[in-house]
Amino acid sequence: MTVYQDEILLRATNELEMVDITENVQHVLKKSDLKQGMANVFVPGSTGALITIEHEPGLQKDFPKFLERIIPKDIYYHHHEMWHDGNGHSHVRASLLGPSITIPFANGRLQLGTWQQLVFIELDVRTRQRKILVTLYGE
């Protein structure tokens, strides 16, 4: 088995920005010359998340509204007492969604569904430079 690692850099400018990184990860897979195995994608930090979703305009509106309903921005968070940065909700949202995802690949292609994309979600309240780590395990 071979392990290959690379990174994707992106700049997220808005809270709840959803960035389709499917082709970025597919590009890393192509560079690796691996044909089958598993891709682990991980975002370091506690206010970013990775999901799979159909990356289309309707869901790009629906998903942030869903997050606001289950983890509202405008309620009190004890995190604010520590740093006074107004992003307690960002940390809670990120911990619920998660910082990583694993996707199988075969024949050099990510095995995603027809309408399924790999999406990074910026949950912080400020502009961030993000590094996303892609680790491939396979042959």
N, C-alpha and C positions, 0 to 999 in steps of 0.2 A: 504494500500500500504506500502511496505517495501523499505527502502533505504539501500543499501550496497555499501561500498567504499573500494577499495584496490588500490595498485599501482604496476606498473611493472618497474623494473630498467633495464637499458641497457646502454652499453657504445658504443657510435658511434665514429668510428675512422677516417672516411673519409667524406669530403664534398660530398653531393649527395648520400650518402649511403642509401639504401632502405632496411628496416628491416621489414620482415613479422611478425606482432605481433598478428595475428589472433588466433593462439592456446593459446597464453598468455592470451588474453582477454577471450577466451572460458574457460580457466582454472579458472579465477576469477569468471566467471558465475557459473561454477560447484560448487565452494566453497560456493557460496552464497545460494544455494538450491532454488533460484528463478526459476520459470518455464516460466513466460511470463511477458513482459514489454519492457523497453527501456534501452539500454546501452549507456552511454555517455562516450567517451574516449577523454581525454584532455592532451595536452603536455604544461606544464608551460614553459615560455621562449618565446623569440621573433625570434628565428632562427631555430625552428623545426616545422614540419607540419605532418598532418595525412591525408591520402587519402585512397580510395579504388581503386584497380587496379588488374589486373591479374599479380601476382608476378612471372614473367617468364623472362629468360635471355634477350630476345629481347626487351621487354618493360623496363627492367632495364637499357638498353642502350638508348632506344628511349626517355624515359621521361626526363633524365638529358639533352639530346640534345635539347629537346623541351624547357626546362627552359632556356637554354643558348640562344636560338633564341629569346624568348620573353622578357627575363630579363638578358641581357648579364653581365658577370662578369667584363669584361675589359673596362667598360666605367666609367665616373666620377660620383660619388655619394657624395652628400653633407654630408652624415653621416660620411664620412672619416675625415671631418674637425673637428668633435667633438671628436672622439675616436682614430683616426688613426689606426684602426684595420683591415681595408681592407675587411669588411664584409657588406657593404651597400647593395650589391645585395642580400645577405642572408636574410636581414630583409624584403626587398621588396618581394622576393620570398615567404617567410613564410606568409606575410600578404595576398598575393594573394591566396595561397593554404589553409591557415587556421589552427588553433591550435586544432580544435576539430571535432568530427564526432559523430553522433548518429545512432545507429543501433538497430532495433527491435529484440527481441528474443522471441521464442515460444518453448514449450516443452524442455526448458533448452538449446536451441541451437540458436546461432546467425543466423539471417535470411539473410545470404549473398547468392549471386548467386553462381552457380557451379564454375565459374572461377574468382570469386571476393574475394580478400584478403584485410585485413586491414593492411596498411603499414605506418610505420613511416619513414619520410625522414629527414635526417640530412642535414641542409642547411648551417651550420656555417663552417668557414674555419679551425677550430681547433677541436681536439678531445674533446668530451664532455661526461660527465656522465649524463644520462637523466632519469628523473622520469616521468612516464606516469600514470595519474590518471584515474581510471575506476570507474564510479559511475553508479550503477544499480538501476532502479526504477521499482518495479513490485510486483508480487505475487508468 
